């Protein structure tokens, strides 16, 4: 079975290297298990940090009403 995992980061107000690392670990584990993972980073803190670190380019991003302009 190919389950989905979609971490919702839209309400995150603080994201440091530990949080970025947790997202990367989850992404890597999903790939190992051949499962789909897409993050919902929202428009604020989490999206900006993931963009600055280059991590957002590695992830599938789930479009939501919060991210659609």
PyMOL Python script that loads the backbone (N, CA, C, O; Angstrom):
from pymol import cmd

cmd.read_pdbstr("""\
ATOM      1  N   UNK A   1       0.844  -1.182   0.000  1.00  0.00           N
ATOM      2  CA  UNK A   1       0.000   0.000   0.000  1.00  0.00           C
ATOM      3  C   UNK A   1       0.889   1.246   0.000  1.00  0.00           C
ATOM      4  O   UNK A   1       1.870   1.323   0.739  1.00  0.00           O
ATOM      5  N   UNK A   2       0.535   2.196  -0.823  1.00  0.00           N
ATOM      6  CA  UNK A   2       1.314   3.422  -0.944  1.00  0.00           C
ATOM      7  C   UNK A   2       0.593   4.551  -0.213  1.00  0.00           C
ATOM      8  O   UNK A   2      -0.217   5.258  -0.812  1.00  0.00           O
ATOM      9  N   UNK A   3       0.874   4.722   1.049  1.00  0.00           N
ATOM     10  CA  UNK A   3       0.195   5.735   1.863  1.00  0.00           C
ATOM     11  C   UNK A   3       0.773   7.117   1.627  1.00  0.00           C
ATOM     12  O   UNK A   3       1.898   7.273   1.152  1.00  0.00           O
ATOM     13  N   UNK A   4      -0.018   8.105   1.969  1.00  0.00           N
ATOM     14  CA  UNK A   4       0.406   9.500   1.866  1.00  0.00           C
ATOM     15  C   UNK A   4       0.731  10.055   3.240  1.00  0.00           C
ATOM     16  O   UNK A   4       0.148   9.658   4.249  1.00  0.00           O
ATOM     17  N   UNK A   5       1.674  10.979   3.253  1.00  0.00           N
ATOM     18  CA  UNK A   5       2.007  11.703   4.477  1.00  0.00           C
ATOM     19  C   UNK A   5       2.137  13.165   4.074  1.00  0.00           C
ATOM     20  O   UNK A   5       2.932  13.505   3.198  1.00  0.00           O
ATOM     21  N   UNK A   6       1.357  14.027   4.714  1.00  0.00           N
ATOM     22  CA  UNK A   6       1.353  15.440   4.348  1.00  0.00           C
ATOM     23  C   UNK A   6       1.497  16.312   5.591  1.00  0.00           C
ATOM     24  O   UNK A   6       0.496  16.763   6.148  1.00  0.00           O
ATOM     25  N   UNK A   7       2.738  16.555   6.035  1.00  0.00           N
ATOM     26  CA  UNK A   7       2.928  17.429   7.202  1.00  0.00           C
ATOM     27  C   UNK A   7       2.395  18.837   6.920  1.00  0.00           C
ATOM     28  O   UNK A   7       2.722  19.442   5.899  1.00  0.00           O
ATOM     29  N   UNK A   8       1.588  19.335   7.819  1.00  0.00           N
ATOM     30  CA  UNK A   8       0.990  20.664   7.693  1.00  0.00           C
ATOM     31  C   UNK A   8       1.792  21.643   8.549  1.00  0.00           C
ATOM     32  O   UNK A   8       1.699  21.623   9.776  1.00  0.00           O
ATOM     33  N   UNK A   9       2.574  22.493   7.899  1.00  0.00           N
ATOM     34  CA  UNK A   9       3.436  23.450   8.596  1.00  0.00           C
ATOM     35  C   UNK A   9       2.863  24.862   8.567  1.00  0.00           C
ATOM     36  O   UNK A   9       3.567  25.816   8.898  1.00  0.00           O
ATOM     37  N   UNK A  10       1.607  25.012   8.179  1.00  0.00           N
ATOM     38  CA  UNK A  10       1.031  26.348   8.012  1.00  0.00           C
ATOM     39  C   UNK A  10       0.963  27.154   9.298  1.00  0.00           C
ATOM     40  O   UNK A  10       0.985  28.383   9.245  1.00  0.00           O
ATOM     41  N   UNK A  11       0.882  26.508  10.444  1.00  0.00           N
ATOM     42  CA  UNK A  11       0.790  27.242  11.712  1.00  0.00           C
ATOM     43  C   UNK A  11       2.128  27.342  12.442  1.00  0.00           C
ATOM     44  O   UNK A  11       2.186  27.846  13.564  1.00  0.00           O
ATOM     45  N   UNK A  12       3.178  26.875  11.825  1.00  0.00           N
ATOM     46  CA  UNK A  12       4.497  26.922  12.454  1.00  0.00           C
ATOM     47  C   UNK A  12       4.951  28.373  12.556  1.00  0.00           C
ATOM     48  O   UNK A  12       4.909  29.112  11.573  1.00  0.00           O
ATOM     49  N   UNK A  13       5.388  28.782  13.754  1.00  0.00           N
ATOM     50  CA  UNK A  13       5.858  30.157  13.962  1.00  0.00           C
ATOM     51  C   UNK A  13       7.359  30.218  14.181  1.00  0.00           C
ATOM     52  O   UNK A  13       7.937  31.304  14.208  1.00  0.00           O
ATOM     53  N   UNK A  14       8.003  29.054  14.339  1.00  0.00           N
ATOM     54  CA  UNK A  14       9.450  28.999  14.533  1.00  0.00           C
ATOM     55  C   UNK A  14       9.950  27.697  13.940  1.00  0.00           C
ATOM     56  O   UNK A  14       9.401  26.632  14.222  1.00  0.00           O
ATOM     57  N   UNK A  15      10.986  27.773  13.120  1.00  0.00           N
ATOM     58  CA  UNK A  15      11.561  26.581  12.508  1.00  0.00           C
ATOM     59  C   UNK A  15      13.067  26.758  12.469  1.00  0.00           C
ATOM     60  O   UNK A  15      13.580  27.603  11.735  1.00  0.00           O
ATOM     61  N   UNK A  16      13.783  25.955  13.262  1.00  0.00           N
ATOM     62  CA  UNK A  16      15.241  26.032  13.271  1.00  0.00           C
ATOM     63  C   UNK A  16      15.810  24.808  12.557  1.00  0.00           C
ATOM     64  O   UNK A  16      15.078  24.058  11.911  1.00  0.00           O
ATOM     65  N   UNK A  17      17.114  24.619  12.680  1.00  0.00           N
ATOM     66  CA  UNK A  17      17.771  23.518  11.977  1.00  0.00           C
ATOM     67  C   UNK A  17      17.246  22.154  12.418  1.00  0.00           C
ATOM     68  O   UNK A  17      17.229  21.215  11.622  1.00  0.00           O
ATOM     69  N   UNK A  18      16.822  22.034  13.662  1.00  0.00           N
ATOM     70  CA  UNK A  18      16.254  20.762  14.136  1.00  0.00           C
ATOM     71  C   UNK A  18      14.952  20.446  13.409  1.00  0.00           C
ATOM     72  O   UNK A  18      14.705  19.298  13.037  1.00  0.00           O
ATOM     73  N   UNK A  19      14.129  21.454  13.209  1.00  0.00           N
ATOM     74  CA  UNK A  19      12.875  21.261  12.487  1.00  0.00           C
ATOM     75  C   UNK A  19      13.105  20.932  11.022  1.00  0.00           C
ATOM     76  O   UNK A  19      12.433  20.068  10.458  1.00  0.00           O
ATOM     77  N   UNK A  20      14.058  21.623  10.408  1.00  0.00           N
ATOM     78  CA  UNK A  20      14.401  21.351   9.012  1.00  0.00           C
ATOM     79  C   UNK A  20      14.914  19.919   8.890  1.00  0.00           C
ATOM     80  O   UNK A  20      14.555  19.197   7.959  1.00  0.00           O
ATOM     81  N   UNK A  21      15.757  19.516   9.838  1.00  0.00           N
ATOM     82  CA  UNK A  21      16.297  18.156   9.833  1.00  0.00           C
ATOM     83  C   UNK A  21      15.174  17.122   9.979  1.00  0.00           C
ATOM     84  O   UNK A  21      15.206  16.079   9.325  1.00  0.00           O
ATOM     85  N   UNK A  22      14.195  17.400  10.821  1.00  0.00           N
ATOM     86  CA  UNK A  22      13.062  16.482  10.999  1.00  0.00           C
ATOM     87  C   UNK A  22      12.273  16.332   9.698  1.00  0.00           C
ATOM     88  O   UNK A  22      11.849  15.230   9.350  1.00  0.00           O
ATOM     89  N   UNK A  23      12.080  17.431   8.989  1.00  0.00           N
ATOM     90  CA  UNK A  23      11.377  17.377   7.700  1.00  0.00           C
ATOM     91  C   UNK A  23      12.182  16.537   6.709  1.00  0.00           C
ATOM     92  O   UNK A  23      11.617  15.720   5.981  1.00  0.00           O
ATOM     93  N   UNK A  24      13.500  16.738   6.680  1.00  0.00           N
ATOM     94  CA  UNK A  24      14.352  15.967   5.773  1.00  0.00           C
ATOM     95  C   UNK A  24      14.361  14.481   6.126  1.00  0.00           C
ATOM     96  O   UNK A  24      14.332  13.632   5.235  1.00  0.00           O
ATOM     97  N   UNK A  25      14.400  14.164   7.416  1.00  0.00           N
ATOM     98  CA  UNK A  25      14.357  12.754   7.845  1.00  0.00           C
ATOM     99  C   UNK A  25      13.044  12.103   7.411  1.00  0.00           C
ATOM    100  O   UNK A  25      13.037  10.977   6.913  1.00  0.00           O
ATOM    101  N   UNK A  26      11.941  12.813   7.602  1.00  0.00           N
ATOM    102  CA  UNK A  26      10.633  12.280   7.197  1.00  0.00           C
ATOM    103  C   UNK A  26      10.579  12.068   5.685  1.00  0.00           C
ATOM    104  O   UNK A  26      10.040  11.069   5.208  1.00  0.00           O
ATOM    105  N   UNK A  27      11.137  13.006   4.946  1.00  0.00           N
ATOM    106  CA  UNK A  27      11.181  12.894   3.483  1.00  0.00           C
ATOM    107  C   UNK A  27      12.002  11.674   3.064  1.00  0.00           C
ATOM    108  O   UNK A  27      11.576  10.891   2.215  1.00  0.00           O
ATOM    109  N   UNK A  28      13.173  11.522   3.664  1.00  0.00           N
ATOM    110  CA  UNK A  28      14.042  10.387   3.336  1.00  0.00           C
ATOM    111  C   UNK A  28      13.359   9.062   3.685  1.00  0.00           C
ATOM    112  O   UNK A  28      13.402   8.112   2.904  1.00  0.00           O
ATOM    113  N   UNK A  29      12.734   9.005   4.852  1.00  0.00           N
ATOM    114  CA  UNK A  29      12.059   7.776   5.286  1.00  0.00           C
ATOM    115  C   UNK A  29      10.883   7.445   4.362  1.00  0.00           C
ATOM    116  O   UNK A  29      10.658   6.279   4.040  1.00  0.00           O
ATOM    117  N   UNK A  30      10.149   8.448   3.944  1.00  0.00           N
ATOM    118  CA  UNK A  30       9.039   8.225   3.011  1.00  0.00           C
ATOM    119  C   UNK A  30       9.536   7.623   1.709  1.00  0.00           C
ATOM    120  O   UNK A  30       8.913   6.719   1.151  1.00  0.00           O
ATOM    121  N   UNK A  31      10.661   8.131   1.230  1.00  0.00           N
ATOM    122  CA  UNK A  31      11.232   7.591  -0.011  1.00  0.00           C
ATOM    123  C   UNK A  31      11.684   6.154   0.166  1.00  0.00           C
ATOM    124  O   UNK A  31      11.481   5.320  -0.717  1.00  0.00           O
ATOM    125  N   UNK A  32      12.306   5.859   1.324  1.00  0.00           N
ATOM    126  CA  UNK A  32      12.743   4.488   1.603  1.00  0.00           C
ATOM    127  C   UNK A  32      11.567   3.521   1.607  1.00  0.00           C
ATOM    128  O   UNK A  32      11.682   2.390   1.132  1.00  0.00           O
ATOM    129  N   UNK A  33      10.441   3.966   2.141  1.00  0.00           N
ATOM    130  CA  UNK A  33       9.243   3.126   2.235  1.00  0.00           C
ATOM    131  C   UNK A  33       8.361   3.219   0.992  1.00  0.00           C
ATOM    132  O   UNK A  33       7.288   2.619   0.933  1.00  0.00           O
ATOM    133  N   UNK A  34       8.832   3.983  -0.007  1.00  0.00           N
ATOM    134  CA  UNK A  34       8.095   4.197  -1.253  1.00  0.00           C
ATOM    135  C   UNK A  34       6.696   4.749  -0.987  1.00  0.00           C
ATOM    136  O   UNK A  34       5.701   4.294  -1.551  1.00  0.00           O
ATOM    137  N   UNK A  35       6.661   5.736  -0.116  1.00  0.00           N
ATOM    138  CA  UNK A  35       5.415   6.419   0.219  1.00  0.00           C
ATOM    139  C   UNK A  35       5.488   7.861  -0.246  1.00  0.00           C
ATOM    140  O   UNK A  35       6.566   8.447  -0.344  1.00  0.00           O
ATOM    141  N   UNK A  36       4.338   8.414  -0.525  1.00  0.00           N
ATOM    142  CA  UNK A  36       4.246   9.795  -0.992  1.00  0.00           C
ATOM    143  C   UNK A  36       4.244  10.743   0.205  1.00  0.00           C
ATOM    144  O   UNK A  36       3.537  10.515   1.186  1.00  0.00           O
ATOM    145  N   UNK A  37       5.038  11.801   0.117  1.00  0.00           N
ATOM    146  CA  UNK A  37       5.028  12.837   1.146  1.00  0.00           C
ATOM    147  C   UNK A  37       5.047  14.200   0.469  1.00  0.00           C
ATOM    148  O   UNK A  37       5.888  14.468  -0.388  1.00  0.00           O
ATOM    149  N   UNK A  38       4.122  15.046   0.858  1.00  0.00           N
ATOM    150  CA  UNK A  38       4.086  16.429   0.378  1.00  0.00           C
ATOM    151  C   UNK A  38       3.860  17.323   1.581  1.00  0.00           C
ATOM    152  O   UNK A  38       2.994  17.040   2.410  1.00  0.00           O
ATOM    153  N   UNK A  39       4.622  18.394   1.688  1.00  0.00           N
ATOM    154  CA  UNK A  39       4.463  19.309   2.820  1.00  0.00           C
ATOM    155  C   UNK A  39       3.493  20.428   2.455  1.00  0.00           C
ATOM    156  O   UNK A  39       3.314  20.764   1.284  1.00  0.00           O
ATOM    157  N   UNK A  40       2.881  20.988   3.474  1.00  0.00           N
ATOM    158  CA  UNK A  40       2.037  22.171   3.333  1.00  0.00           C
ATOM    159  C   UNK A  40       2.730  23.281   4.115  1.00  0.00           C
ATOM    160  O   UNK A  40       2.439  23.471   5.296  1.00  0.00           O
ATOM    161  N   UNK A  41       3.655  24.029   3.471  1.00  0.00           N
ATOM    162  CA  UNK A  41       4.443  25.009   4.215  1.00  0.00           C
ATOM    163  C   UNK A  41       3.757  26.336   4.493  1.00  0.00           C
ATOM    164  O   UNK A  41       4.279  27.128   5.277  1.00  0.00           O
ATOM    165  N   UNK A  42       2.628  26.608   3.895  1.00  0.00           N
ATOM    166  CA  UNK A  42       1.982  27.900   4.129  1.00  0.00           C
ATOM    167  C   UNK A  42       2.740  29.028   3.447  1.00  0.00           C
ATOM    168  O   UNK A  42       3.471  28.793   2.485  1.00  0.00           O
ATOM    169  N   UNK A  43       2.571  30.253   3.942  1.00  0.00           N
ATOM    170  CA  UNK A  43       3.175  31.422   3.296  1.00  0.00           C
ATOM    171  C   UNK A  43       4.238  32.095   4.143  1.00  0.00           C
ATOM    172  O   UNK A  43       4.961  32.957   3.642  1.00  0.00           O
ATOM    173  N   UNK A  44       4.355  31.731   5.407  1.00  0.00           N
ATOM    174  CA  UNK A  44       5.189  32.511   6.310  1.00  0.00           C
ATOM    175  C   UNK A  44       6.500  31.828   6.670  1.00  0.00           C
ATOM    176  O   UNK A  44       7.291  31.474   5.796  1.00  0.00           O
ATOM    177  N   UNK A  45       6.716  31.652   7.951  1.00  0.00           N
ATOM    178  CA  UNK A  45       7.999  31.209   8.492  1.00  0.00           C
ATOM    179  C   UNK A  45       8.495  29.907   7.875  1.00  0.00           C
ATOM    180  O   UNK A  45       9.614  29.852   7.365  1.00  0.00           O
ATOM    181  N   UNK A  46       7.682  28.869   7.914  1.00  0.00           N
ATOM    182  CA  UNK A  46       8.168  27.574   7.440  1.00  0.00           C
ATOM    183  C   UNK A  46       8.550  27.616   5.965  1.00  0.00           C
ATOM    184  O   UNK A  46       9.578  27.058   5.581  1.00  0.00           O
ATOM    185  N   UNK A  47       7.747  28.263   5.141  1.00  0.00           N
ATOM    186  CA  UNK A  47       8.080  28.351   3.716  1.00  0.00           C
ATOM    187  C   UNK A  47       9.391  29.113   3.512  1.00  0.00           C
ATOM    188  O   UNK A  47      10.241  28.681   2.734  1.00  0.00           O
ATOM    189  N   UNK A  48       9.557  30.220   4.190  1.00  0.00           N
ATOM    190  CA  UNK A  48      10.761  31.042   4.020  1.00  0.00           C
ATOM    191  C   UNK A  48      12.020  30.274   4.428  1.00  0.00           C
ATOM    192  O   UNK A  48      13.022  30.303   3.713  1.00  0.00           O
ATOM    193  N   UNK A  49      11.972  29.591   5.565  1.00  0.00           N
ATOM    194  CA  UNK A  49      13.127  28.823   6.027  1.00  0.00           C
ATOM    195  C   UNK A  49      13.433  27.679   5.066  1.00  0.00           C
ATOM    196  O   UNK A  49      14.594  27.446   4.730  1.00  0.00           O
ATOM    197  N   UNK A  50      12.410  26.968   4.625  1.00  0.00           N
ATOM    198  CA  UNK A  50      12.630  25.866   3.690  1.00  0.00           C
ATOM    199  C   UNK A  50      13.155  26.371   2.348  1.00  0.00           C
ATOM    200  O   UNK A  50      13.931  25.674   1.694  1.00  0.00           O
ATOM    201  N   UNK A  51      12.751  27.559   1.929  1.00  0.00           N
ATOM    202  CA  UNK A  51      13.288  28.163   0.701  1.00  0.00           C
ATOM    203  C   UNK A  51      14.752  28.547   0.884  1.00  0.00           C
ATOM    204  O   UNK A  51      15.590  28.222   0.042  1.00  0.00           O
ATOM    205  N   UNK A  52      15.063  29.238   1.983  1.00  0.00           N
ATOM    206  CA  UNK A  52      16.433  29.702   2.230  1.00  0.00           C
ATOM    207  C   UNK A  52      17.433  28.558   2.327  1.00  0.00           C
ATOM    208  O   UNK A  52      18.576  28.691   1.890  1.00  0.00           O
ATOM    209  N   UNK A  53      17.009  27.442   2.894  1.00  0.00           N
ATOM    210  CA  UNK A  53      17.905  26.298   3.058  1.00  0.00           C
ATOM    211  C   UNK A  53      17.968  25.421   1.813  1.00  0.00           C
ATOM    212  O   UNK A  53      18.793  24.510   1.741  1.00  0.00           O
ATOM    213  N   UNK A  54      17.114  25.683   0.841  1.00  0.00           N
ATOM    214  CA  UNK A  54      17.089  24.871  -0.374  1.00  0.00           C
ATOM    215  C   UNK A  54      16.295  23.584  -0.224  1.00  0.00           C
ATOM    216  O   UNK A  54      16.191  22.805  -1.171  1.00  0.00           O
ATOM    217  N   UNK A  55      15.738  23.356   0.950  1.00  0.00           N
ATOM    218  CA  UNK A  55      14.993  22.127   1.220  1.00  0.00           C
ATOM    219  C   UNK A  55      13.683  22.098   0.439  1.00  0.00           C
ATOM    220  O   UNK A  55      13.251  21.031   0.002  1.00  0.00           O
ATOM    221  N   UNK A  56      13.059  23.227   0.262  1.00  0.00           N
ATOM    222  CA  UNK A  56      11.770  23.268  -0.436  1.00  0.00           C
ATOM    223  C   UNK A  56      11.895  22.721  -1.858  1.00  0.00           C
ATOM    224  O   UNK A  56      10.950  22.134  -2.385  1.00  0.00           O
ATOM    225  N   UNK A  57      13.060  22.912  -2.475  1.00  0.00           N
ATOM    226  CA  UNK A  57      13.285  22.396  -3.828  1.00  0.00           C
ATOM    227  C   UNK A  57      13.306  20.868  -3.869  1.00  0.00           C
ATOM    228  O   UNK A  57      13.064  20.274  -4.919  1.00  0.00           O
ATOM    229  N   UNK A  58      13.592  20.232  -2.736  1.00  0.00           N
ATOM    230  CA  UNK A  58      13.670  18.774  -2.669  1.00  0.00           C
ATOM    231  C   UNK A  58      12.323  18.116  -2.410  1.00  0.00           C
ATOM    232  O   UNK A  58      12.159  16.918  -2.639  1.00  0.00           O
ATOM    233  N   UNK A  59      11.358  18.899  -1.930  1.00  0.00           N
ATOM    234  CA  UNK A  59      10.092  18.358  -1.461  1.00  0.00           C
ATOM    235  C   UNK A  59       8.959  18.590  -2.444  1.00  0.00           C
ATOM    236  O   UNK A  59       8.984  19.528  -3.240  1.00  0.00           O
ATOM    237  N   UNK A  60       7.973  17.720  -2.371  1.00  0.00           N
ATOM    238  CA  UNK A  60       6.703  17.971  -3.040  1.00  0.00           C
ATOM    239  C   UNK A  60       5.945  18.948  -2.151  1.00  0.00           C
ATOM    240  O   UNK A  60       5.930  18.794  -0.930  1.00  0.00           O
ATOM    241  N   UNK A  61       5.325  19.935  -2.748  1.00  0.00           N
ATOM    242  CA  UNK A  61       4.566  20.920  -1.981  1.00  0.00           C
ATOM    243  C   UNK A  61       3.093  20.759  -2.313  1.00  0.00           C
ATOM    244  O   UNK A  61       2.689  20.802  -3.475  1.00  0.00           O
ATOM    245  N   UNK A  62       2.306  20.574  -1.269  1.00  0.00           N
ATOM    246  CA  UNK A  62       0.863  20.417  -1.424  1.00  0.00           C
ATOM    247  C   UNK A  62       0.226  21.796  -1.525  1.00  0.00           C
ATOM    248  O   UNK A  62       0.306  22.575  -0.576  1.00  0.00           O
ATOM    249  N   UNK A  63      -0.406  22.117  -2.655  1.00  0.00           N
ATOM    250  CA  UNK A  63      -1.070  23.416  -2.753  1.00  0.00           C
ATOM    251  C   UNK A  63      -2.294  23.454  -1.843  1.00  0.00           C
ATOM    252  O   UNK A  63      -3.080  22.507  -1.802  1.00  0.00           O
ATOM    253  N   UNK A  64      -2.443  24.539  -1.127  1.00  0.00           N
ATOM    254  CA  UNK A  64      -3.592  24.732  -0.248  1.00  0.00           C
ATOM    255  C   UNK A  64      -4.142  26.120  -0.502  1.00  0.00           C
ATOM    256  O   UNK A  64      -3.520  26.919  -1.203  1.00  0.00           O
ATOM    257  N   UNK A  65      -5.282  26.408   0.051  1.00  0.00           N
ATOM    258  CA  UNK A  65      -5.837  27.749  -0.096  1.00  0.00           C
ATOM    259  C   UNK A  65      -4.920  28.783   0.524  1.00  0.00           C
ATOM    260  O   UNK A  65      -4.893  29.929   0.073  1.00  0.00           O
ATOM    261  N   UNK A  66      -4.168  28.407   1.548  1.00  0.00           N
ATOM    262  CA  UNK A  66      -3.259  29.343   2.207  1.00  0.00           C
ATOM    263  C   UNK A  66      -2.080  29.694   1.318  1.00  0.00           C
ATOM    264  O   UNK A  66      -1.490  30.762   1.482  1.00  0.00           O
ATOM    265  N   UNK A  67      -1.717  28.814   0.369  1.00  0.00           N
ATOM    266  CA  UNK A  67      -0.558  29.088  -0.472  1.00  0.00           C
ATOM    267  C   UNK A  67      -0.944  29.606  -1.848  1.00  0.00           C
ATOM    268  O   UNK A  67      -0.092  30.133  -2.563  1.00  0.00           O
ATOM    269  N   UNK A  68      -2.195  29.472  -2.232  1.00  0.00           N
ATOM    270  CA  UNK A  68      -2.646  29.945  -3.533  1.00  0.00           C
ATOM    271  C   UNK A  68      -2.881  31.443  -3.462  1.00  0.00           C
ATOM    272  O   UNK A  68      -3.561  31.935  -2.561  1.00  0.00           O
ATOM    273  N   UNK A  69      -2.311  32.164  -4.422  1.00  0.00           N
ATOM    274  CA  UNK A  69      -2.463  33.624  -4.441  1.00  0.00           C
ATOM    275  C   UNK A  69      -3.496  34.000  -5.474  1.00  0.00           C
ATOM    276  O   UNK A  69      -3.783  35.183  -5.659  1.00  0.00           O
TER     277      UNK A  69
END
""", "prot")
cmd.dss("prot")
cmd.show_as("cartoon", "prot")
cmd.util.cbc("prot")
cmd.orient("prot")
